[in-house]
Every structure is written in structure tokens, then in C-alpha cells.
Amino acid sequence: MLLTTPFIFFSGFNALAVWPFIFLKERNLKNDPVLINHERIHLKQQREMLWIFFFLFYLVEFLAKIIIYKEPKLAYRNISFEREAYAMERDLNFTERKSKWSFVKYLYDG
């Protein structure tokens, strides 16, 4: 379900997936299939990790990446969930064939 609200976003972010919703900063973003697919990948990740574990893992990994990269934006881009979503966002059929725990291969750099 797509919802539009300008109130929950950090600078530089246009969308946020919190199962079962995709929150968009602006209504016109509903027409961006790559952005919507990126967020749908996150919804699938959240379902397979029972939602709360996704967010706990996301936070722990983000904090670890902050220590490694010492830069929040770089840390964010290197979270395994984000790496998978960015890598596959242009494949509009990815969520249909995504295997469980496929984000694990994005845990390590290289």
C-alpha cells in the first residue's frame, strides 16, 4: 500500500518501507517504478525476517558500518539490505523470484 506524507523523512530520502506500507515523500513518486521496486524489495526482506528482526538487524548493521566507514551516508549504502535493494531495484520482477535470506551475500564487501 502506497501512502504519501512529507513528515517522516530525513534529508535526502524519498521513500520508506515499513511493512505493509510504502511511505512516499511526494505523490508523483508513485510513478517511479525503480523507487517503488526498491521499497518492495525491503518489504519482502521485512516479511522474511518477521519485521522486528529486520529493523534490529538493520540498526545493528548500520552502527557497525558507521564504525567501519565513519560516514553515515556511506554506512547506509553499505547495509546488506540496501546493497541488495540497490543492486536489484531495476529488475522489476526480482521480488517474485527473490530467495529467502538472499541479502546475506551482501553482508561482506567485495
LOFI-941917 format. One record per residue: residue in one letter; residue number from 0; y, x, z of N, C-alpha, C in turn. Coordinates in Angstrom, 1 decimal, decimal comma, padded with zeros to 4 digits. Atoms other than C-alpha are relative to their C-alpha. Layout:
BEGIN
NODE   type   seq      n_Y      n_X      n_Z     ca_Y     ca_X     ca_Z      c_Y      c_X      c_Z
NODE      A   NUM        Y        X        Z        Y        X        Z        Y        X        Z
...
This chain:
BEGIN
NODE   type   seq      n_Y      n_X      n_Z     ca_Y     ca_X     ca_Z      c_Y      c_X      c_Z
NODE      M     0   -001,2    000,8    000,0    000,0    000,0    000,0    001,2    000,9    000,0
NODE      L     1   -001,3   -000,7    000,1    003,4    001,4   -001,0    001,1   -000,7    000,7
NODE      L     2   -001,2    000,6   -000,7    006,4    000,9    001,2    001,1    001,0   -000,2
NODE      T     3   -001,2   -000,9    000,2    009,9    002,2    000,8    000,9   -000,1    001,3
NODE      T     4   -000,9   -000,1   -001,2    012,0    003,4    003,7    000,7    001,4    000,0
NODE      P     5   -000,6   -001,3    000,0    014,6    006,2    003,8    000,1    000,7    001,4
NODE      F     6   -000,3   -000,4   -001,4    014,4    006,6    007,6   -001,0    001,0    000,6
NODE      I     7    001,0   -000,9   -000,7    011,2    008,7    008,3   -000,2    001,3   -000,7
NODE      F     8    000,3   -001,2    000,7    011,7    011,7    006,1    000,9    001,2    000,4
NODE      F     9   -000,6   -001,3   -000,2    012,5    015,3    006,7    000,7    000,4   -001,3
NODE      S    10   -000,7   -000,4    001,2    014,8    017,0    004,3   -001,0    000,6   -001,0
NODE      G    11    000,9   -000,6    001,0    013,0    017,8    001,0   -001,3   -000,8   -000,2
NODE      F    12    001,3    000,8    000,2    010,2    015,2    001,4    000,4   -001,3   -000,5
NODE      N    13   -000,2    001,3    000,6    010,0    012,1   -000,7   -001,1   -001,0    000,3
NODE      A    14    001,1    000,9   -000,2    006,7    010,6    000,4   -000,8    000,5    001,2
NODE      L    15    000,8   -000,3   -001,2    004,4    010,4    003,4   -001,2   -001,0    000,0
NODE      A    16    001,1    000,8    000,0    000,9    009,1    003,6   -000,5   -000,1    001,5
NODE      V    17    000,6    000,3   -001,3   -000,3    007,5    006,9   -000,9   -001,2   -000,3
NODE      W    18    001,0    001,0    000,3   -003,5    005,6    006,3    000,3   -001,3    000,6
NODE      P    19    000,2    000,2    001,4   -003,4    003,0    004,8    001,2   -000,1   -000,9
NODE      F    20   -001,3    000,1    000,7    000,2    003,3    003,7    000,5    001,3   -000,6
NODE      I    21   -000,7   -001,1    000,6    002,2    005,5    001,4    001,5   -000,4    000,2
NODE      F    22   -001,5    000,2   -000,2    005,9    005,6    002,5    000,7    000,8   -001,0
NODE      L    23   -000,8   -000,6    001,0    008,4    006,4   -000,2    001,4    000,0    000,4
NODE      K    24   -001,5   -000,1   -000,3    012,0    007,6    000,3    000,8   -001,0   -000,8
NODE      E    25   -000,8    000,9    000,9    013,2    005,6   -002,7   -000,9   -000,8   -000,8
NODE      R    26    000,8    001,0    000,7    011,9    002,6   -004,6   -000,5    000,6   -001,4
NODE      N    27    000,3   -000,5    001,3    012,0    004,4   -008,0   -001,2    001,0    000,0
NODE      L    28    001,1   -000,9   -000,1    009,3    006,9   -006,7   -001,3   -000,7   -000,3
NODE      K    29    001,3    000,8    000,3    006,7    004,1   -007,2   -000,4    000,3   -001,4
NODE      N    30    000,3   -000,3    001,4    006,9    005,1   -010,9   -000,4    001,4   -000,3
NODE      D    31    000,4   -001,4    000,2    005,9    008,7   -010,3   -001,5    000,2    000,3
NODE      P    32    001,4    000,0   -000,3    002,1    008,9   -010,8   -000,5    001,2    000,6
NODE      V    33    000,4   -001,2   -000,6    001,8    012,5   -009,8    000,2    000,0    001,5
NODE      L    34   -000,3    000,1   -001,5    003,5    011,9   -006,4   -000,9   -001,0    000,6
NODE      I    35    000,9    001,1   -000,6    001,5    008,7   -005,8   -001,4    000,6    000,1
NODE      N    36    001,3   -000,6   -000,1   -001,7    010,6   -006,6   -000,1    001,0    001,1
NODE      H    37    000,0   -001,0   -001,0   -000,8    013,4   -004,3   -000,2   -000,7    001,4
NODE      E    38    000,1    000,7   -001,3   -000,4    010,9   -001,4   -001,3   -000,7    000,1
NODE      R    39    001,4    000,6    000,0   -003,6    009,1   -002,4   -001,1    001,0    000,4
NODE      I    40    000,9   -001,1   -000,4   -005,4    012,4   -002,0    000,0    000,1    001,5
NODE      H    41   -000,2   -000,1   -001,4   -004,0    012,6    001,5   -000,7   -001,2    000,7
NODE      L    42    000,7    001,2   -000,6   -005,2    009,0    002,2   -001,5    000,2    000,1
NODE      K    43    001,4   -000,3    000,1   -008,7    010,0    001,1   -000,4    001,0    001,1
NODE      Q    44    000,3   -001,0   -001,1   -008,6    013,1    003,4    000,1   -000,6    001,4
NODE      Q    45   -000,2    000,6   -001,3   -007,4    011,0    006,3   -001,2   -000,9    000,3
NODE      R    46    001,2    000,8   -000,2   -010,3    008,5    005,8   -001,2    000,8    000,4
NODE      E    47    001,2   -000,8   -000,3   -012,9    011,2    005,7    000,0    000,7    001,3
NODE      M    48   -000,1   -000,7   -001,3   -011,6    012,8    008,9    000,3   -001,0    001,1
NODE      L    49   -000,3    001,0   -001,0   -011,1    009,5    010,8    001,4    000,0    000,5
NODE      W    50   -001,5    000,1   -000,2   -007,3    009,6    010,6    000,5    000,9    001,1
NODE      I    51   -000,5   -000,8   -001,1   -006,6    011,1    014,1   -000,4    001,4   -000,1
NODE      F    52    000,4   -001,4    000,2   -008,6    014,2    013,4    000,7    000,7   -001,1
NODE      F    53   -000,8   -000,5    001,1   -006,8    014,7    010,1    001,3    000,5    000,6
NODE      F    54   -001,4   -000,4   -000,5   -003,4    014,8    011,9   -000,1    001,1    001,1
NODE      L    55    000,2   -001,1   -001,0   -004,7    017,0    014,8   -000,3    001,3   -000,8
NODE      F    56    000,4   -001,2    000,8   -006,3    019,5    012,3    001,3    000,4   -000,8
NODE      Y    57   -001,2   -000,3    000,8   -003,1    019,3    010,1    001,0    000,8    000,9
NODE      L    58   -001,0   -000,6   -001,0   -000,9    020,2    013,2   -000,5    001,4    000,4
NODE      V    59    000,6   -001,3   -000,4   -003,2    023,0    014,4    000,1    001,0   -001,2
NODE      E    60    000,0   -000,9    001,1   -003,4    024,5    010,9    001,5    000,3   -000,3
NODE      F    61   -001,4   -000,3    000,3    000,4    024,2    010,4    000,5    001,0    001,0
NODE      L    62   -000,4   -000,9   -001,0    001,0    026,0    013,7   -000,6    001,4   -000,2
NODE      A    63    000,6   -001,2    000,4   -001,4    028,7    012,7    000,6    000,7   -001,2
NODE      K    64   -000,6   -000,5    001,2    000,2    029,1    009,3    001,4    000,4    000,3
NODE      I    65   -001,4   -000,5   -000,4    003,7    029,4    010,9   -000,1    001,4    000,6
NODE      I    66    000,2   -001,4   -000,6    002,4    032,4    012,9   -000,3    001,0   -001,1
NODE      I    67    000,4   -000,9    001,1    000,9    033,9    009,7    001,2    000,2   -001,0
NODE      Y    68   -001,1   -000,1    001,0    003,8    033,1    007,3    001,4    000,1    000,5
NODE      K    69   -001,3   -000,1   -000,7    006,7    032,9    009,7    001,1   -000,7   -000,8
NODE      E    70   -001,0    000,8    000,8    008,4    030,3    007,4   -000,6   -001,4   -000,1
NODE      P    71    000,6    001,3    000,0    007,9    026,6    007,8   -000,4   -000,6   -001,3
NODE      K    72    000,3    000,5    001,4    008,0    025,7    004,1   -001,2    000,6   -000,6
NODE      L    73    001,2   -000,8    000,5    005,5    028,4    003,2   -001,2   -000,4    000,8
NODE      A    74    001,1    000,4   -000,8    003,3    027,4    006,1   -000,5   -001,4   -000,4
NODE      Y    75    000,3    001,4    000,5    003,4    023,7    005,0   -000,8    000,1   -001,3
NODE      R    76    000,6    000,0    001,3    002,5    024,6    001,4   -001,4    000,7    000,0
NODE      N    77    001,3   -000,6   -000,1   -000,5    026,6    002,6   -001,0   -000,7    001,0
NODE      I    78    001,0    000,9   -000,8   -002,1    023,9    004,8   -001,1   -000,4   -001,0
NODE      S    79    001,1    000,3    000,9   -005,5    023,3    003,3    000,1   -001,4   -000,7
NODE      F    80   -000,2    001,3    000,6   -004,8    019,6    002,8    001,0   -000,1   -001,1
NODE      E    81   -001,1   -000,1    001,0   -001,6    020,3    001,0   -000,4    000,8   -001,2
NODE      R    82    000,5   -000,8    001,1   -003,2    023,0   -001,1   -000,9   -000,8   -001,0
NODE      E    83    000,9    000,8    000,8   -005,9    020,6   -002,3    000,8   -001,1   -000,7
NODE      A    84   -000,8    001,1    000,6   -003,4    017,8   -002,9    000,9    000,6   -001,2
NODE      Y    85   -000,8   -000,6    001,1   -001,0    020,1   -004,9   -000,9    000,4   -001,2
NODE      A    86    000,9   -000,5    001,1   -003,9    021,6   -006,9   -000,5   -001,1   -000,8
NODE      M    87    000,7    001,1    000,8   -005,3    018,2   -007,9    000,9   -001,2   -000,3
NODE      E    88   -000,9    001,2    000,2   -002,2    015,9   -008,0    000,1   -000,4   -001,4
NODE      R    89   -000,1    000,4    001,4   -002,1    015,9   -011,8   -001,2   -000,6   -000,6
NODE      D    90    001,3    000,6    000,4   -005,7    014,9   -012,1   -000,1   -001,4    000,6
NODE      L    91   -000,1    001,4   -000,5   -005,2    011,1   -011,7   -001,3   -000,7    000,3
NODE      N    92    001,3    000,6   -000,3   -008,9    010,5   -011,4   -000,7    000,8    001,2
NODE      F    93    000,6   -000,9   -001,0   -009,5    013,1   -008,7   -000,6   -000,8    001,3
NODE      T    94    000,4    000,8   -001,3   -009,7    010,6   -005,7   -001,4   -000,7   -000,3
NODE      E    95    001,2    000,7    000,3   -012,6    008,8   -007,5   -001,2    000,9    000,2
NODE      R    96    001,1   -000,9   -000,1   -014,8    011,9   -007,5    000,1    001,1    001,0
NODE      K    97   -000,2   -001,0   -001,0   -013,4    013,9   -004,6   -001,2    000,0    001,0
NODE      S    98    001,1   -000,1   -001,0   -016,3    015,1   -002,4    000,6    000,2    001,4
NODE      K    99   -000,4   -000,1   -001,4   -016,1    014,9    001,4    000,2    001,5    000,3
NODE      W   100   -000,3   -001,3   -000,6   -014,6    017,9    003,1    000,4    001,1   -001,1
NODE      S   101   -000,3   -001,0    001,1   -013,5    019,5   -000,3    001,2    000,8    000,3
NODE      F   102   -001,2   -000,8   -000,3   -010,3    020,6    001,3   -000,4    001,4    000,7
NODE      V   103    000,4   -001,2   -000,8   -012,3    023,3    003,3    000,1    001,2   -000,9
NODE      K   104   -000,2   -001,2    000,9   -012,3    025,6    000,2    001,4    000,5   -000,1
NODE      Y   105   -001,4   -000,4    000,1   -008,5    025,7    000,5    000,4    000,6    001,4
NODE      L   106   -000,4   -000,5   -001,3   -008,6    026,9    004,1    000,5    001,4    000,0
NODE      Y   107   -000,3   -001,4    000,1   -008,5    030,5    003,2    000,8    000,4   -001,2
NODE      D   108   -000,8   -000,5    001,1   -006,1    032,3    001,0   -000,9    000,8   -000,9
NODE      G   109    000,8   -000,9    000,9   -007,5    034,0   -002,1   -000,6   -000,7   -001,1
